[in-house]
Amino acid sequence: MIQFPKDFLWGSSTSGVQSEGYVAQDGKGESNWDYWFKKEPYKFHQGIGPQKASTFYENYVEDIEFLEKTGHTAFRTSIQWSRLMPNGVGEVNQQAVVFYRDMFKRIIDKNIKLIVNLYHFDIPYALQKNGGWENKETVYAYAEYAKECFALFGDLVDTWITFNEPYVPVECGYLYQYHYPCKVDAKAAVQVAYNTQLASALAIKHCHEQHAHHRISIVLNLTPAYPRSQHPEDVKAAHIAELFQARSFLDPSVKGEYPQELIDILKEHQLMPEYTQDELRVIKENTVDFLGVNYYQPLRVAAPKYAPHPNSPFFPEHYYDHYVMPGRKMNPHRGWEIYERGIYDIAMNIKNNYGNIDWILTENGMGVEGEEKYCVDGIIQDDYRIDFFKGHLIELHRAIQDGANCQGYLVWTFIDCWSWLNAYKNRYGLVSLDLQTQQKTIKKSGYWFKELSQNNGF
């Protein structure tokens, strides 16, 4: 039997915007996702937007029972900024305060470790229409929002996250058009990344000032970049890919400063953000207490086959090509590579290069399209998901044996949730959701997960 350390955390992650939904007169303001869906609903799979999500807002009392039934000892969710402060600044929605306080208390009363994230890709549209994260005013609006959260919920919550996967809105919103505002503007992308890092540091500062014993982190998708070969140009391509994808947030979050090589590349392409020495000092002095790490699939790269066109807009891929490794193991339903060893490599990187800071694996999961075809006698028989978890846990256990400082394993996700442009195309949950009836049913993996938690291993 593979046994994990005493008090190891077992649970799942979700986000407010992907699970809650909203109802009329609940006081919630419009977010970037609400606005974008209203404007271009055809871009969302089957035209499904975030209005209902998984109806957690309406049914959280019953849904929280599923946490216990699936063996949770930890749970990560997020506060929707647009629910709590509809305009992004100023007035607080008291209905949201009542909802979040009651929900948090019910989770804590079940002896489940609560981890609350302040930002999961959703900004109040009132701020987005004035430039969003391109505008430094948003940094200070976010800092005030964070302070409000610490004041309103600090008696219940002692473990916080500033941002979930901050690199994703940067690349998806300002390079590849998968998130609103759908720009192709590398200069704006760099400014958004810098402003996000500054906001994270300010939230850490305020958290420690208001509650000295609270712990606060950032969640990063630290996807390792693997070179096609050991040819020097392939190795260089992987190194630069990791500078952008991982180290652009990892280094300032843990070490308080940016990699010089990344700065040199940005200077070469005239992409440096607007910044001040005082802001850099805030980043330097307010690093995370621990790390959250999300991992789904590896990033495989090769040296670029062609030189970029001189008039083409800048993309990180100027320095590398994506590479499909022959013989790779696949999730045939989602189209992603399965490479369990990636977790071990992330763990060793944190151990060897980032002071062995303690961390939690905050997302790992398997998305499956058309999962209803695996339903037998009313229960999804998702043995493929159980095998996915086992394979990754074997590598995580090996890393812990080799000195990694990992404190817990949270899967994505709890109940099948709405997922951005893909809506409900791919299901990830331990609990299935029938979109027509809103009935929720524990999958085979949910029952297995409870045994995993109770046995602290498998």
C-alpha positions in Angstrom: 0.0 0.0 0.0 1.1 3.5 -0.8 0.8 5.5 2.4 0.9 9.3 2.5 2.2 11.4 5.5 0.1 12.0 8.5 -2.4 14.9 8.1 -2.0 14.9 4.3 -5.0 16.8 2.8 -7.4 15.1 0.4 -10.0 17.1 -1.5 -10.9 19.1 -4.6 -10.9 22.5 -6.1 -13.5 24.5 -7.9 -14.2 28.2 -8.5 -17.2 30.5 -7.7 -17.7 31.5 -11.3 -17.7 27.9 -12.5 -20.0 26.4 -9.8 -22.2 29.1 -8.3 -24.4 30.5 -11.0 -26.7 33.4 -10.0 -30.4 34.2 -9.6 -32.4 37.4 -10.2 -32.0 40.1 -7.5 -29.1 38.3 -5.8 -27.1 41.5 -6.1 -24.3 40.0 -8.2 -22.7 42.4 -10.7 -21.7 41.5 -14.2 -18.3 39.8 -14.7 -16.1 39.7 -17.8 -17.6 36.2 -18.5 -21.2 37.3 -18.1 -20.6 40.2 -20.5 -18.7 38.1 -23.1 -21.4 35.4 -23.1 -24.1 38.1 -23.6 -22.1 39.6 -26.4 -20.9 36.4 -28.3 -22.8 33.3 -27.0 -21.9 31.4 -30.1 -18.3 31.1 -28.9 -19.4 29.0 -25.9 -19.9 25.2 -26.3 -23.6 24.5 -27.1 -24.3 28.1 -26.2 -24.1 27.5 -22.5 -22.9 30.4 -20.4 -22.2 31.0 -16.7 -25.7 31.9 -15.5 -26.6 28.5 -14.0 -23.2 26.9 -13.7 -23.7 24.0 -11.3 -26.4 25.9 -9.2 -24.1 25.7 -6.1 -25.3 29.2 -5.1 -28.9 27.9 -4.8 -28.1 24.4 -3.5 -24.9 24.7 -1.5 -26.4 23.3 1.7 -27.2 20.0 -0.1 -24.0 20.1 -2.2 -21.7 20.5 0.8 -23.0 17.1 2.0 -21.2 15.6 -1.1 -17.9 16.8 0.3 -18.3 14.6 3.3 -19.6 11.7 1.2 -16.5 11.8 -1.0 -14.1 11.9 1.9 -12.9 15.5 1.7 -10.6 16.9 4.3 -9.8 20.0 2.3 -11.7 22.1 -0.2 -10.7 25.1 -2.4 -13.2 27.5 -3.9 -13.2 31.2 -4.8 -15.1 34.3 -4.0 -16.5 36.0 -7.0 -15.3 39.6 -7.0 -18.4 40.7 -9.0 -20.7 39.0 -6.5 -19.1 40.6 -3.4 -18.5 44.0 -5.0 -20.7 44.4 -8.0 -18.8 47.4 -9.4 -15.4 46.2 -8.4 -15.0 49.0 -5.9 -17.2 50.6 -3.3 -20.5 49.1 -2.1 -20.4 45.5 -0.8 -23.3 43.2 -1.7 -24.6 42.0 1.7 -26.4 39.0 0.1 -23.0 37.8 -1.0 -21.6 38.3 2.5 -24.4 36.2 4.0 -23.9 33.5 1.3 -20.2 33.1 1.6 -20.1 33.3 5.4 -22.8 30.6 5.7 -21.1 28.4 3.1 -17.7 28.7 4.6 -19.0 28.0 8.1 -20.8 24.8 6.9 -17.7 23.5 5.3 -15.6 24.2 8.4 -18.2 22.6 10.7 -17.5 19.4 8.8 -13.8 19.6 9.8 -12.8 20.3 6.2 -9.8 22.5 5.6 -11.1 25.5 3.7 -8.8 27.3 1.2 -10.3 30.4 -0.4 -9.1 31.9 -3.6 -9.7 35.6 -4.3 -9.5 35.5 -8.1 -10.2 32.8 -10.7 -10.2 34.5 -14.1 -13.3 36.7 -13.3 -13.1 40.4 -13.1 -16.1 42.7 -12.6 -17.0 44.1 -16.0 -17.2 47.6 -14.5 -13.4 47.4 -14.2 -12.8 45.5 -17.4 -14.5 48.1 -19.6 -11.9 50.6 -18.2 -9.0 48.5 -19.3 -9.1 45.7 -16.8 -5.7 44.4 -15.8 -4.0 46.7 -18.4 -5.0 49.6 -16.1 -3.0 49.9 -12.9 -6.1 51.2 -11.1 -7.3 47.6 -11.2 -4.3 46.6 -9.1 -5.4 48.9 -6.3 -9.1 48.0 -6.7 -8.1 44.4 -6.3 -6.0 45.2 -3.2 -9.0 46.9 -1.6 -11.2 43.9 -2.5 -8.7 41.6 -0.9 -8.7 43.7 2.2 -12.5 43.6 2.3 -12.4 39.8 2.1 -9.8 39.4 4.9 -12.0 41.7 7.1 -15.3 40.0 6.2 -14.2 36.4 6.3 -10.9 36.3 8.3 -12.5 34.9 11.4 -13.5 31.8 9.3 -10.8 31.6 6.7 -7.1 31.3 7.6 -5.7 30.0 4.2 -5.9 32.2 1.1 -5.0 32.2 -2.6 -4.4 35.4 -4.4 -4.8 34.2 -8.0 -5.4 30.9 -9.8 -3.1 30.3 -12.8 -2.4 34.0 -13.5 -0.5 33.1 -16.7 -3.7 31.8 -18.3 -5.6 35.1 -18.5 -2.4 36.7 -19.8 -1.9 34.2 -22.7 -5.6 33.5 -23.3 -6.8 37.1 -23.1 -3.9 39.0 -24.7 -2.3 36.5 -27.1 -4.6 33.6 -28.1 -8.2 35.0 -27.8 -9.6 32.2 -25.5 -10.5 34.8 -22.8 -12.1 38.3 -23.1 -10.9 40.9 -24.2 -9.5 38.6 -26.9 -6.6 40.8 -27.9 -3.4 40.0 -29.7 -1.1 42.4 -28.0 2.2 41.2 -26.4 2.9 44.6 -24.8 -0.5 44.5 -23.1 0.1 40.9 -22.1 3.3 41.8 -20.3 1.7 44.7 -18.5 -1.2 42.5 -17.4 1.2 39.9 -16.1 3.2 42.5 -14.2 0.1 44.2 -12.8 -1.3 40.8 -11.6 2.0 40.0 -9.8 1.9 43.4 -8.1 -1.7 42.9 -7.1 -0.8 39.4 -5.6 2.0 41.0 -3.6 -0.3 43.7 -2.3 -2.9 41.1 -1.2 -0.2 39.2 0.6 0.9 42.4 2.4 -2.6 43.2 3.5 -3.3 39.6 4.6 -0.3 39.6 6.9 -1.0 43.0 8.2 -4.6 42.1 9.1 -4.1 38.5 10.2 -0.5 37.8 11.0 -1.1 34.0 11.5 -3.0 33.5 8.2 -1.2 31.8 5.3 -1.5 33.0 1.7 -0.3 31.7 -1.6 -0.7 31.8 -5.3 -1.8 28.8 -7.5 0.4 28.3 -10.6 0.2 25.8 -13.4 3.9 24.8 -13.3 3.8 22.7 -16.4 7.3 21.4 -17.1 8.7 22.1 -20.5 10.4 19.0 -22.0 12.7 19.4 -25.0 12.3 17.2 -28.0 15.9 16.0 -27.7 19.1 16.9 -26.0 20.2 18.9 -29.0 21.4 22.3 -27.6 18.7 24.3 -29.5 15.9 22.0 -28.3 17.2 22.4 -24.7 17.3 26.2 -25.1 13.8 26.2 -26.5 12.5 24.3 -23.4 14.4 26.6 -21.1 12.8 29.7 -22.7 9.3 28.1 -22.8 9.6 27.6 -19.0 10.7 31.2 -18.5 7.4 32.4 -19.9 5.0 29.6 -18.8 6.2 28.9 -15.3 9.0 31.2 -14.0 7.3 34.5 -15.0 5.1 34.1 -11.9 6.9 31.5 -9.9 10.2 33.4 -9.4 8.6 36.7 -8.2 6.0 34.9 -6.1 8.6 32.8 -4.2 11.9 34.7 -4.6 10.5 38.2 -5.0 12.3 38.9 -8.3 12.0 38.2 -12.0 14.5 36.0 -13.9 17.1 38.2 -15.6 16.9 36.1 -18.8 13.2 36.9 -19.1 13.8 40.6 -18.5 16.4 40.5 -21.3 14.0 38.9 -23.8 11.3 41.5 -23.0 13.8 44.3 -23.4 15.0 42.9 -26.7 11.4 43.0 -28.0 10.6 46.3 -26.4 7.9 44.7 -24.2 8.9 45.9 -20.8 6.0 47.0 -18.6 5.5 50.3 -16.8 6.8 49.9 -13.3 8.3 51.7 -10.4 11.1 50.8 -7.9 8.5 51.1 -5.1 6.4 48.5 -6.8 9.3 46.1 -7.3 10.0 46.5 -3.5 6.4 45.5 -2.7 6.9 42.3 -4.9 10.3 41.7 -3.3 9.0 42.0 0.3 5.7 40.1 0.0 6.3 36.6 -1.2 4.0 33.6 -0.7 3.8 31.5 2.4 3.4 28.3 0.4 2.6 27.3 -3.2 -0.5 25.9 -4.9 0.4 23.8 -8.0 -1.9 22.7 -10.8 -0.8 20.0 -13.2 -2.6 18.3 -16.1 -0.3 17.7 -18.9 3.3 18.3 -20.0 4.6 21.0 -22.4 6.8 19.5 -25.1 8.7 21.8 -27.3 11.4 21.9 -30.0 13.6 24.5 -31.5 11.7 26.6 -34.0 11.6 25.3 -37.5 11.2 28.7 -39.1 12.3 32.2 -38.2 9.4 34.5 -37.3 8.1 36.9 -39.8 9.6 40.4 -39.0 6.2 42.0 -39.1 4.4 39.3 -37.1 3.2 40.2 -33.6 5.3 38.7 -30.8 4.4 35.4 -29.3 6.5 33.3 -26.9 6.4 30.7 -29.7 9.0 32.8 -31.5 11.4 30.8 -29.4 9.9 27.3 -29.6 7.6 25.1 -31.5 5.1 22.7 -29.8 6.2 19.1 -30.2 4.1 16.0 -30.4 6.1 13.1 -28.9 5.7 9.8 -30.7 4.1 7.1 -28.6 2.8 9.5 -26.0 0.1 8.3 -23.6 -3.2 10.1 -24.2 -6.5 10.9 -22.7 -8.5 10.1 -25.8 -11.6 12.0 -24.6 -9.9 15.3 -24.0 -7.0 15.2 -26.4 -4.3 15.8 -23.7 -1.2 13.8 -23.0 -1.0 11.9 -19.8 2.4 12.1 -18.3 2.5 11.3 -14.6 6.2 11.8 -14.2 5.5 15.6 -14.6 4.4 15.8 -11.0 7.7 14.3 -9.8 9.7 16.7 -11.9 7.7 19.7 -10.6 8.3 18.5 -7.0 12.0 18.2 -7.5 12.2 21.6 -9.1 10.5 23.2 -6.1 12.7 21.3 -3.7 16.0 22.1 -5.5 15.4 25.6 -6.8 12.8 27.2 -4.6 13.9 26.4 -1.1 11.7 23.3 -0.8 8.8 25.7 0.1 5.8 23.7 1.2 3.1 23.3 -1.4 -0.3 21.6 -2.2 -1.2 20.0 -5.5 -4.3 22.1 -6.0 -5.5 20.7 -9.3 -5.1 17.4 -11.1 -7.8 15.7 -13.1 -9.2 14.1 -16.2 -11.7 15.6 -18.5 -14.0 13.3 -20.4 -16.5 14.2 -23.1 -19.7 12.2 -23.4 -19.2 10.6 -20.0 -22.8 9.6 -19.8 -22.0 6.6 -22.0 -20.1 5.1 -19.0 -23.2 5.2 -16.8 -24.4 1.8 -15.4 -27.3 1.6 -13.0 -27.3 5.3 -12.5 -23.6 5.7 -11.6 -20.7 6.8 -13.9 -18.2 4.0 -13.9 -15.1 6.2 -14.4 -12.3 3.6 -13.7 -10.2 5.7 -16.2 -10.3 8.6 -13.8 -9.3 6.4 -10.8 -6.4 5.1 -12.9 -5.4 8.6 -13.7 -5.4 9.6 -10.0 -3.5 6.5 -9.1 -0.8 7.1 -11.7 -0.2 10.6 -10.5 -0.3 9.8 -6.9 2.4 7.1 -7.3 4.7 9.9 -8.7 3.7 12.3 -6.0 4.4 9.7 -3.3 7.8 9.0 -4.9 8.5 12.8 -4.8 7.6 13.0 -1.1 9.8 10.0 -0.3 12.6 11.9 -2.1 12.1 15.0 0.1 9.3 17.0 -1.6 7.4 19.2 0.8 3.9 18.5 -0.5 1.0 18.8 2.0 -2.0 17.6 0.0 -3.7 16.5 -3.2 -6.8 18.3 -4.5 -8.5 17.0 -7.7 -10.3 19.0 -10.3 -13.2 19.0 -9.5 -15.9 18.4 -6.9 -19.2 18.5 -9.0 -19.0 18.6 -12.8 -18.6 22.4 -13.5 -19.0 24.9 -16.2 -15.6 25.5 -17.9 -15.2 28.7 -19.9 -15.6 28.4 -23.7 -15.9 24.6 -23.3 -18.9 25.0 -20.9 -19.9 21.4 -20.0 -18.1 19.6 -22.9 -15.6 17.9 -20.7 -16.6 16.5 -17.3 -14.1 16.4 -14.4 -16.1 15.9 -11.3 -16.2 13.3 -8.5 -20.0 14.0 -8.7 -21.9 14.0 -12.0 -24.3 16.8 -12.9 -27.4 16.2 -15.1 -27.8 19.6 -16.9 -31.5 19.1 -17.6 -32.6 18.0 -14.1 -29.7 19.4 -12.0 -29.5 16.0 -10.3 -26.1 15.3 -8.8 -24.8 11.8 -8.3 -21.5 10.4 -6.9 -19.4 8.7 -9.5 -17.4 5.5 -8.9 -14.3 7.8 -8.6 -16.1 9.7 -5.8 -16.6 6.5 -3.7 -13.0 5.5 -4.4 -11.8 8.9 -3.4 -13.4 8.5 0.0 -11.6 5.3 0.5 -8.3 7.0 -0.5 -8.9 9.7 2.1 -9.9 7.3 4.9 -6.9 5.1 4.2 -4.6 8.0 3.6 -3.3 6.0 0.6 -4.3 3.2 -1.7 
